[in-house]
């Protein structure tokens, strides 16, 4: 049996874990990102100052599971996921990491606490360039690594106001255009390109911005190649519900407006991958995604307006 480390955490909770095993410390934001990257090993638990915690429920048993734990550790916004004895190999960081089998979308990892741990992505284009959707934590070395892996980054696309923190720095580092919708322009008034109204806008060949108000007034969904749908916090794949869902307890504009956006989106665009900022990404046939979008639009119409409460969200 492994030796056990026991102490009181900063929040007065009992912190008991194997001294030589993986663990999550009590700075956890309950952002879900580690649970997504290390399923079955990192899970949800009640408690913490953010309405829940990620906890290690099982130690990795295979080399692939160890890699999954390092993916979670290098993505965690508060650096709360720790390997045994805090040993970090030079090759333990996989990011940016291909998500789909063709390597068109890359996960950036290294989520930022200033975006509440939002997942960000790189979208590779056929001409050898790329776009960044939302941003990871700011590090010049990360910016260099992204371009080395993905190609020249021409555009940084911001989905909404609480994912804007590092947009300007990354756009300047890449020499890229920074995009945002006018509804959230007050959060990034130095944006280079502004999306207006509710009509779709082509950002580049095969990439379309769909204004999607509801979570915020300026929320925008970006759809690439009728395949990849970058949703920010508009909607996501819920691991707990095994379905598309909205975070109805975290809505800054209007849940009714969000429900209408979902219903409109079900008719307006086609996709196979849902790629959110928070919640899980997921792949299904386009017809199945459309069916689930239609059902979500009807379901969301029944959700009441309520005060913002992060602790109620169950990803």
ChimeraX attribute file (.defattr): number of C-alpha atoms within 10 A of each C-alpha:
attribute: neighborCount
match mode: 1-to-1
recipient: residues
	/A:1	4
	/A:2	9
	/A:3	9
	/A:4	11
	/A:5	12
	/A:6	11
	/A:7	11
	/A:8	10
	/A:9	13
	/A:10	11
	/A:11	11
	/A:12	10
	/A:13	12
	/A:14	11
	/A:15	15
	/A:16	13
	/A:17	19
	/A:18	15
	/A:19	14
	/A:20	14
	/A:21	19
	/A:22	25
	/A:23	25
	/A:24	21
	/A:25	18
	/A:26	21
	/A:27	18
	/A:28	22
	/A:29	21
	/A:30	27
	/A:31	28
	/A:32	25
	/A:33	27
	/A:34	31
	/A:35	25
	/A:36	20
	/A:37	21
	/A:38	21
	/A:39	16
	/A:40	14
	/A:41	21
	/A:42	27
	/A:43	17
	/A:44	17
	/A:45	14
	/A:46	13
	/A:47	15
	/A:48	18
	/A:49	14
	/A:50	16
	/A:51	16
	/A:52	21
	/A:53	23
	/A:54	27
	/A:55	23
	/A:56	24
	/A:57	15
	/A:58	14
	/A:59	16
	/A:60	19
	/A:61	9
	/A:62	9
	/A:63	9
	/A:64	10
	/A:65	17
	/A:66	17
	/A:67	17
	/A:68	19
	/A:69	27
	/A:70	25
	/A:71	24
	/A:72	27
	/A:73	28
	/A:74	23
	/A:75	29
	/A:76	29
	/A:77	28
	/A:78	20
	/A:79	18
	/A:80	20
	/A:81	27
	/A:82	20
	/A:83	17
	/A:84	12
	/A:85	10
	/A:86	12
	/A:87	9
	/A:88	14
	/A:89	8
	/A:90	6
	/A:91	7
	/A:92	15
	/A:93	18
	/A:94	16
	/A:95	18
	/A:96	22
	/A:97	19
	/A:98	19
	/A:99	14
	/A:100	13
	/A:101	7
	/A:102	7
	/A:103	14
	/A:104	16
	/A:105	23
	/A:106	21
	/A:107	22
	/A:108	26
	/A:109	28
	/A:110	28
	/A:111	25
	/A:112	23
	/A:113	17
	/A:114	15
	/A:115	23
	/A:116	17
	/A:117	26
	/A:118	30
	/A:119	31
	/A:120	28
	/A:121	26
	/A:122	28
	/A:123	23
	/A:124	20
	/A:125	21
	/A:126	9
	/A:127	9
	/A:128	10
	/A:129	15
	/A:130	23
	/A:131	25
	/A:132	28
	/A:133	26
	/A:134	28
	/A:135	30
	/A:136	30
	/A:137	24
	/A:138	16
	/A:139	13
	/A:140	12
	/A:141	8
	/A:142	18
	/A:143	18
	/A:144	12
	/A:145	15
	/A:146	22
	/A:147	17
	/A:148	12
	/A:149	16
	/A:150	24
	/A:151	18
	/A:152	19
	/A:153	26
	/A:154	17
	/A:155	24
	/A:156	28
	/A:157	29
	/A:158	30
	/A:159	30
	/A:160	30
	/A:161	22
	/A:162	19
	/A:163	26
	/A:164	22
	/A:165	21
	/A:166	18
	/A:167	27
	/A:168	20
	/A:169	16
	/A:170	26
	/A:171	23
	/A:172	12
	/A:173	13
	/A:174	18
	/A:175	14
	/A:176	19
	/A:177	19
	/A:178	24
	/A:179	27
	/A:180	31
	/A:181	29
	/A:182	21
	/A:183	20
	/A:184	23
	/A:185	19
	/A:186	13
	/A:187	16
	/A:188	22
	/A:189	11
	/A:190	14
	/A:191	22
	/A:192	15
	/A:193	16
	/A:194	16
	/A:195	22
	/A:196	14
	/A:197	13
	/A:198	15
	/A:199	10
	/A:200	18
	/A:201	15
	/A:202	14
	/A:203	18
	/A:204	13
	/A:205	11
	/A:206	13
	/A:207	19
	/A:208	19
	/A:209	25
	/A:210	24
	/A:211	26
	/A:212	29
	/A:213	28
	/A:214	24
	/A:215	29
	/A:216	24
	/A:217	22
	/A:218	26
	/A:219	27
	/A:220	30
	/A:221	26
	/A:222	25
	/A:223	24
	/A:224	22
	/A:225	14
	/A:226	15
	/A:227	18
	/A:228	21
	/A:229	23
	/A:230	29
	/A:231	24
	/A:232	29
	/A:233	26
	/A:234	28
	/A:235	26
	/A:236	24
	/A:237	22
	/A:238	19
	/A:239	17
	/A:240	10
	/A:241	10
	/A:242	11
	/A:243	15
	/A:244	21
	/A:245	24
	/A:246	26
	/A:247	23
	/A:248	27
	/A:249	20
	/A:250	21
	/A:251	23
	/A:252	15
	/A:253	16
	/A:254	19
	/A:255	26
	/A:256	20
	/A:257	19
	/A:258	26
	/A:259	27
	/A:260	19
	/A:261	21
	/A:262	27
	/A:263	20
	/A:264	15
	/A:265	19
	/A:266	20
	/A:267	11
	/A:268	12
	/A:269	18
	/A:270	20
	/A:271	22
	/A:272	19
	/A:273	22
	/A:274	23
	/A:275	29
	/A:276	24
	/A:277	28
	/A:278	25
	/A:279	30
	/A:280	23
	/A:281	21
	/A:282	18
	/A:283	16
	/A:284	13
	/A:285	12
	/A:286	16
	/A:287	12
	/A:288	13
	/A:289	21
	/A:290	21
	/A:291	11
	/A:292	16
	/A:293	22
	/A:294	18
	/A:295	17
	/A:296	20
	/A:297	23
	/A:298	15
	/A:299	13
	/A:300	21
	/A:301	16
	/A:302	11
	/A:303	14
	/A:304	12
	/A:305	14
	/A:306	13
	/A:307	11
	/A:308	13
	/A:309	14
	/A:310	17
	/A:311	16
	/A:312	14
	/A:313	16
	/A:314	18
	/A:315	23
